[in-house]
Amino acid sequence: MDAFIQSLPKTETHLHVEGALPYELLRAWRPETYPENPYFHAPDFRYPSFPKFDEILLGHALPWFVSAERYHEAAKAIFAKHVEQNVRYVETSFHLPVTGFIGVPGPEIIAAIRAAVPEGLEVRIFAGMARTDYTGPMQAVIDDLGNWDGLAGVDLHGLESLPNEPWTAKVWARLRDEGKVTKAHAGEFGGADRVREAIEQLGATRIQHGVRAVEDPSVVALAAERGVTFDVCPLSNVKLRVVGSLNEHPLRALTAAGVRCTISTDDPLVFGNRLNDEYAALADEAGYTKTELARLAVNGWEVADVSAGVRADMIRQINTASR
C-alpha cells in the first residue's frame, strides 16, 4: 500500500504555509528551545480545544516567520517534502500580515514562496485572512488583493464561532470578478449551517474542511448540486477532535453523496503528518481500498489550476497505478 500511495501523482489543496513550517528547521535553529520529539506530534495526542491548538501553532510559527527570507527557507523545505512524496501540485495559503502579526508585506511573501518552487511542482498561492480582518489599515490591503501578481486567490479562516461579517460576501464576489479563487473554512468546528452560509452567501465553491455538512443532508445535497469541493484534512480532524477516529470520519459518506473531496494535511507543523500519511491512515484505519484512494487523488486534479493536458496526464497516471 505504501508503494501504491507513493506512486500516485498527488495534489495538496489545503495547506497553511505557516502551519507547514518543518519542525526540523526550528530544531536546527534553536535546539535548546525545540525538543527532538515534541509532545504534540505523538500519534495519540489530541488538542483539547481550538484555542490551545492556535496557541501551540502560533507559538512555534511566529518566532520563525519574521522576514521574506524565512518564508523562502520554509517554503523550500516544505516543497522538497512534497517532491519526495510524488506531490505534483500544491495550493498553499499565507496569513495576511495584519497589524502585530508577522509584518512582512504580502507581495514579498508571495515572491519568496514562488522563488522556492522546485522544478516539477506546480504551486498556487492564496492569502488567508481571519473573519475580522477587514478593519483599519487592513481594509486597504484586502481591497488591493486583486492587483497582487502571483496571488491565485483568498481563503477565509479562523474561529468559526465568529460570524461572517457583511464585508466578506462583497469582497469575495469582487475578487472572483477579478479572477481570484475564493475559499472559506467552514464545517470544522462550526456546523452544517456554516457550510451552507459559505456556499450560498459567500459563493465559495472550495470549502476548507466542510466535513460537518454531513449533519444536514440538505447541505450535502447543495454542495453536490453546485459542484462544491471539500478540501478535507482527515488527521487534522482527528487531532482536533472534530471526529473521534478515522473510522468515524464522514469522508466516505460525503463522497458517496456526490461531494468532491480532496485530501490534504492542513498544518503539519503541529500535527506531525505528511500527505502520504493521510492516505496511509485512511487505508490502515478506515479500510480505504486502492480504488478509493485513487479516486481521492483524481479529485485533486479535477480542481487543480492546470492545463487540460496536464490534468488528463495526471489522471491517466493515477488510473494506471490503480489497476
C-alpha positions as CSV (number, residue, x, y, z in Angstrom):
1,M,0.0,0.0,0.0
2,D,2.8,2.4,0.8
3,A,4.4,1.9,-2.6
4,F,1.0,2.4,-4.3
5,I,0.4,5.7,-2.4
6,Q,3.9,6.9,-3.3
7,S,3.2,6.1,-7.0
8,L,0.1,8.3,-7.1
9,P,0.8,11.8,-8.5
10,K,-0.9,13.8,-5.8
11,T,-2.2,17.2,-5.1
12,E,-2.4,19.1,-1.8
13,T,-5.0,21.8,-1.8
14,H,-5.4,22.8,1.9
15,L,-2.1,23.8,3.4
16,H,-1.2,26.8,5.6
17,V,2.4,27.7,4.9
18,E,2.9,29.0,8.5
19,G,1.4,25.8,9.8
20,A,3.6,23.7,7.4
21,L,6.9,25.0,8.8
22,P,9.1,21.9,9.0
23,Y,9.7,21.3,12.7
24,E,13.3,20.3,11.9
25,L,14.1,23.9,10.9
26,L,13.0,25.1,14.3
27,R,15.1,22.3,15.9
28,A,18.2,23.2,13.9
29,W,17.7,26.9,14.6
30,R,17.2,26.6,18.4
31,P,17.7,23.1,19.7
32,E,17.6,24.3,23.2
33,T,14.1,25.6,22.7
34,Y,12.6,22.9,20.5
35,P,12.9,19.3,21.7
36,E,13.6,16.5,19.3
37,N,10.2,14.9,19.8
38,P,7.5,17.4,20.7
39,Y,4.7,16.0,22.7
40,F,2.0,17.2,20.2
41,H,3.5,15.0,17.5
42,A,2.6,11.9,19.4
43,P,0.1,9.7,17.5
44,D,-2.3,9.6,20.4
45,F,-2.1,13.3,21.2
46,R,-5.4,15.3,20.8
47,Y,-5.8,19.0,21.2
48,P,-8.2,19.9,24.0
49,S,-9.5,23.0,22.2
50,F,-9.0,25.2,19.1
51,P,-7.5,28.0,21.3
52,K,-4.9,25.6,22.6
53,F,-4.1,24.4,19.1
54,D,-3.8,28.0,18.0
55,E,-1.5,28.8,20.9
56,I,0.9,26.0,20.0
57,L,0.8,26.7,16.3
58,L,1.4,30.5,16.7
59,G,3.9,29.9,19.5
60,H,6.1,27.9,17.1
61,A,5.4,29.7,13.8
62,L,5.6,33.4,14.8
63,P,9.2,33.3,16.0
64,W,10.3,31.9,12.6
65,F,8.3,34.0,10.1
66,V,9.9,37.4,10.6
67,S,11.2,38.0,7.1
68,A,10.7,37.1,3.4
69,E,13.9,35.1,3.6
70,R,12.4,33.0,6.3
71,Y,9.3,32.3,4.2
72,H,11.6,31.3,1.4
73,E,13.6,28.9,3.5
74,A,10.5,27.3,5.0
75,A,8.8,27.0,1.6
76,K,11.9,25.4,0.0
77,A,11.9,22.7,2.7
78,I,8.1,22.3,2.5
79,F,8.1,21.8,-1.2
80,A,11.1,19.4,-1.0
81,K,8.9,17.2,1.2
82,H,6.2,17.3,-1.5
83,V,8.6,16.3,-4.2
84,E,9.7,13.3,-2.1
85,Q,6.1,12.1,-1.8
86,N,5.3,12.5,-5.5
87,V,3.1,15.5,-4.9
88,R,2.9,17.5,-8.2
89,Y,0.5,20.3,-7.3
90,V,0.1,22.4,-4.2
91,E,-2.3,25.2,-3.1
92,T,-1.0,26.9,0.0
93,S,-2.1,30.0,1.9
94,F,-0.2,32.5,3.9
95,H,-1.7,34.7,6.6
96,L,-2.1,38.3,5.6
97,P,0.3,40.4,7.7
98,V,-2.2,42.1,9.9
99,T,-1.1,44.7,12.5
100,G,1.1,43.0,15.1
101,F,1.2,39.7,13.2
102,I,4.2,38.7,11.1
103,G,4.7,42.2,9.5
104,V,6.1,41.0,6.1
105,P,4.3,42.7,3.2
106,G,2.1,40.2,1.3
107,P,3.7,40.7,-2.2
108,E,7.2,39.9,-0.6
109,I,5.8,36.7,0.9
110,I,4.4,35.7,-2.5
111,A,7.7,36.4,-4.2
112,A,9.6,34.4,-1.6
113,I,7.3,31.4,-1.8
114,R,7.3,31.5,-5.6
115,A,11.1,31.6,-5.7
116,A,11.2,28.4,-3.6
117,V,9.1,26.3,-6.0
118,P,11.2,23.4,-7.5
119,E,11.0,22.1,-11.0
120,G,8.2,19.6,-11.5
121,L,5.9,21.1,-8.8
122,E,3.0,23.5,-9.6
123,V,2.2,25.9,-6.7
124,R,-0.7,28.3,-6.3
125,I,-0.6,30.8,-3.5
126,F,-3.6,32.1,-1.5
127,A,-3.9,34.9,1.0
128,G,-5.6,33.8,4.2
129,M,-7.4,36.1,6.5
130,A,-9.5,36.0,9.6
131,R,-13.2,36.8,9.7
132,T,-12.4,40.1,11.5
133,D,-9.5,41.4,9.4
134,Y,-11.4,44.0,7.3
135,T,-10.7,46.8,9.7
136,G,-8.3,49.7,10.0
137,P,-5.3,49.6,7.6
138,M,-6.1,46.0,6.5
139,Q,-9.2,47.2,4.6
140,A,-7.0,48.9,2.0
141,V,-4.7,45.8,1.8
142,I,-7.6,43.4,1.2
143,D,-9.2,45.8,-1.3
144,D,-5.9,45.7,-3.3
145,L,-5.5,41.9,-3.4
146,G,-6.9,41.7,-6.9
147,N,-3.8,43.6,-8.1
148,W,-1.2,41.3,-6.5
149,D,0.9,39.4,-9.0
150,G,1.1,35.7,-8.3
151,L,-1.9,35.5,-6.0
152,A,-4.3,32.8,-7.0
153,G,-7.0,33.6,-4.5
154,V,-8.1,34.1,-0.9
155,D,-9.1,31.9,2.0
156,L,-11.3,32.9,5.0
157,H,-10.3,31.1,8.2
158,G,-10.1,31.4,11.9
159,L,-12.7,30.8,14.7
160,E,-15.9,29.6,13.3
161,S,-17.7,30.8,16.4
162,L,-17.3,34.3,15.0
163,P,-19.9,35.3,12.4
164,N,-19.0,36.2,8.8
165,E,-19.1,40.0,8.7
166,P,-21.1,41.8,5.9
167,W,-17.9,42.8,4.1
168,T,-17.0,39.2,3.3
169,A,-19.6,38.4,0.6
170,K,-19.0,41.7,-1.2
171,V,-15.2,41.3,-1.2
172,W,-15.4,37.6,-2.2
173,A,-17.6,38.5,-5.2
174,R,-15.4,41.3,-6.2
175,L,-12.3,39.1,-6.0
176,R,-13.9,36.5,-8.2
177,D,-14.7,39.1,-10.7
178,E,-11.0,40.0,-10.6
179,G,-10.1,36.4,-11.4
180,K,-9.2,35.1,-7.9
181,V,-10.4,31.8,-6.4
182,T,-12.3,32.3,-3.2
183,K,-12.1,29.6,-0.5
184,A,-13.6,29.5,3.0
185,H,-13.1,27.4,6.1
186,A,-16.4,26.0,7.3
187,G,-17.9,22.9,8.7
188,E,-14.9,22.1,11.0
189,F,-15.9,23.5,14.5
190,G,-19.0,25.1,13.1
191,G,-21.9,23.0,11.9
192,A,-23.5,22.4,8.6
193,D,-25.1,25.9,8.7
194,R,-21.7,27.4,8.2
195,V,-21.1,25.3,5.1
196,R,-24.4,26.5,3.7
197,E,-23.5,30.1,4.5
198,A,-20.1,29.8,2.8
199,I,-21.8,28.3,-0.4
200,E,-24.9,30.5,-0.6
201,Q,-23.7,33.8,0.9
202,L,-20.0,33.8,0.0
203,G,-20.4,32.0,-3.2
204,A,-17.4,29.7,-2.4
205,T,-17.1,26.5,-4.3
206,R,-14.0,25.5,-2.4
207,I,-14.7,24.7,1.3
208,Q,-11.8,24.0,3.6
209,H,-12.8,21.0,5.7
210,G,-16.6,21.1,5.3
211,V,-17.0,17.7,7.0
212,R,-19.8,18.7,9.4
213,A,-22.0,19.3,6.4
214,V,-22.9,15.6,6.9
215,E,-25.0,16.7,9.8
216,D,-27.6,18.1,7.4
217,P,-28.4,16.1,4.3
218,S,-29.8,19.2,2.5
219,V,-26.4,20.9,2.8
220,V,-24.6,17.8,1.4
221,A,-27.1,17.9,-1.5
222,L,-26.5,21.6,-2.0
223,A,-22.7,21.0,-2.2
224,A,-23.1,18.1,-4.6
225,E,-25.5,20.0,-6.8
226,R,-23.3,23.1,-7.1
227,G,-20.1,21.1,-7.6
228,V,-18.5,22.4,-4.4
229,T,-15.2,20.7,-3.4
230,F,-14.4,20.0,0.2
231,D,-10.6,20.1,0.8
232,V,-10.5,17.6,3.7
233,C,-7.7,17.0,6.2
234,P,-8.6,13.7,8.0
235,L,-5.7,13.6,10.5
236,S,-6.3,17.2,11.5
237,N,-9.9,16.4,12.1
238,V,-8.9,13.6,14.4
239,K,-6.2,15.5,16.3
240,L,-8.6,18.4,16.8
241,R,-11.4,16.1,17.9
242,V,-13.7,17.1,15.1
243,V,-14.2,13.4,14.7
244,G,-13.4,10.6,17.1
245,S,-11.4,8.5,14.7
246,L,-10.8,8.0,11.0
247,N,-13.2,5.0,11.1
248,E,-15.9,7.5,12.1
249,H,-14.9,10.2,9.6
250,P,-17.7,11.3,7.2
251,L,-15.4,11.4,4.2
252,R,-17.0,8.2,2.7
253,A,-20.5,9.4,3.3
254,L,-19.7,12.8,1.6
255,T,-18.1,11.2,-1.4
256,A,-21.0,8.7,-1.7
257,A,-23.4,11.6,-1.7
258,G,-21.6,13.1,-4.7
259,V,-19.5,15.7,-2.9
260,R,-16.0,16.0,-4.4
261,C,-13.4,15.7,-1.6
262,T,-9.6,16.1,-1.8
263,I,-7.0,15.1,0.8
264,S,-4.5,17.5,2.5
265,T,-2.5,17.9,5.7
266,D,-3.6,21.4,7.0
267,D,-0.8,22.2,9.5
268,P,1.9,19.5,9.5
269,L,4.0,21.6,12.0
270,V,1.6,20.8,14.8
271,F,0.1,17.5,13.6
272,G,3.4,15.8,12.6
273,N,1.8,14.4,9.4
274,R,2.7,14.1,5.7
275,L,0.4,13.8,2.8
276,N,1.3,10.2,2.3
277,D,0.5,9.6,5.9
278,E,-3.1,10.9,5.3
279,Y,-3.6,8.3,2.5
280,A,-2.0,5.5,4.5
281,A,-4.1,6.3,7.6
282,L,-7.3,6.1,5.6
283,A,-6.2,2.7,4.3
284,D,-5.0,1.4,7.7
285,E,-7.6,2.8,10.0
286,A,-10.7,3.2,7.8
287,G,-10.1,0.4,5.3
288,Y,-9.9,2.5,2.2
289,T,-9.0,0.5,-0.9
290,K,-6.6,1.4,-3.7
291,T,-9.6,2.3,-5.9
292,E,-10.9,4.7,-3.2
293,L,-7.6,6.3,-2.6
294,A,-7.1,6.7,-6.4
295,R,-10.4,8.5,-6.6
296,L,-9.4,11.0,-4.0
297,A,-6.2,11.7,-5.8
298,V,-8.2,12.2,-9.1
299,N,-10.4,14.6,-7.3
300,G,-7.5,16.9,-6.5
301,W,-6.6,17.1,-10.2
302,E,-10.1,17.8,-11.2
303,V,-10.0,21.1,-9.3
304,A,-6.3,21.9,-9.8
305,D,-5.5,25.1,-11.7
306,V,-3.5,23.3,-14.5
307,S,-4.0,22.9,-18.2
308,A,-6.4,20.3,-19.6
309,G,-3.4,18.3,-20.9
310,V,-1.6,18.1,-17.5
311,R,-4.9,17.2,-15.8
312,A,-5.5,14.4,-18.3
313,D,-2.0,13.1,-18.0
314,M,-2.0,13.0,-14.2
315,I,-5.4,11.2,-14.1
316,R,-4.1,8.7,-16.6
317,Q,-1.1,8.0,-14.4
318,I,-3.4,7.5,-11.4
319,N,-5.6,5.1,-13.3
320,T,-2.6,3.2,-14.5
321,A,-1.2,2.9,-11.0
322,S,-4.5,1.7,-9.5
323,R,-5.1,-1.2,-12.0
